[in-house]
Amino acid sequence: MIDVGLVEQEHVVESGTAKAVFELSDFGKAISEKLRGFTEEMGGITNNIDRDLREALMDVAVQTNSMKSILKGLDKRVKNNEISPQDYSNIKEDYTQKLKSLKKRENEIKQRLEK
């Protein structure tokens, strides 16, 4: 650190004992400030990404709950003979595929949040 000019060394004598005191040089302080600014900026970016991922996760949950509600309604309608078993089967298959896709998306988002 001393070799590259980030730290300055000063020799002092305290109570009859020689000590080496190390401090950041002006250059070291400038680098430290740049790194602090960069770290804060990256923290802000990371927080925005995390917020966006959490919002996406909530959106997936809302879509999933909505589709599950629709499927429950379809169950009632087929039991009441309001729709044919064939139509019910086709619609249910479509929603089941969409639910699988949403589950996959949910897992992807959770993995990104864990990083």
ChimeraX attribute file (.defattr): number of C-alpha atoms within 10 A of each C-alpha:
attribute: neighborCount
match mode: 1-to-1
recipient: residues
	/A:1	10
	/A:2	13
	/A:3	7
	/A:4	9
	/A:5	12
	/A:6	17
	/A:7	17
	/A:8	17
	/A:9	12
	/A:10	10
	/A:11	10
	/A:12	12
	/A:13	9
	/A:14	8
	/A:15	6
	/A:16	7
	/A:17	7
	/A:18	10
	/A:19	11
	/A:20	9
	/A:21	10
	/A:22	12
	/A:23	13
	/A:24	17
	/A:25	16
	/A:26	13
	/A:27	14
	/A:28	18
	/A:29	14
	/A:30	13
	/A:31	14
	/A:32	14
	/A:33	12
	/A:34	12
	/A:35	12
	/A:36	12
	/A:37	12
	/A:38	12
	/A:39	12
	/A:40	12
	/A:41	12
	/A:42	12
	/A:43	12
	/A:44	12
	/A:45	12
	/A:46	12
	/A:47	12
	/A:48	12
	/A:49	14
	/A:50	16
	/A:51	13
	/A:52	13
	/A:53	18
	/A:54	15
	/A:55	12
	/A:56	15
	/A:57	20
	/A:58	13
	/A:59	14
	/A:60	19
	/A:61	15
	/A:62	12
	/A:63	15
	/A:64	20
	/A:65	13
	/A:66	12
	/A:67	17
	/A:68	15
	/A:69	12
	/A:70	14
	/A:71	17
	/A:72	11
	/A:73	12
	/A:74	19
	/A:75	16
	/A:76	13
	/A:77	15
	/A:78	16
	/A:79	12
	/A:80	10
	/A:81	10
	/A:82	11
	/A:83	14
	/A:84	13
	/A:85	14
	/A:86	10
	/A:87	12
	/A:88	17
	/A:89	13
	/A:90	12
	/A:91	13
	/A:92	17
	/A:93	12
	/A:94	11
	/A:95	17
	/A:96	15
	/A:97	11
	/A:98	15
	/A:99	18
	/A:100	12
	/A:101	14
	/A:102	18
	/A:103	15
	/A:104	12
	/A:105	15
	/A:106	19
	/A:107	13
	/A:108	13
	/A:109	18
	/A:110	14
	/A:111	10
	/A:112	11
	/A:113	14
	/A:114	7
	/A:115	5
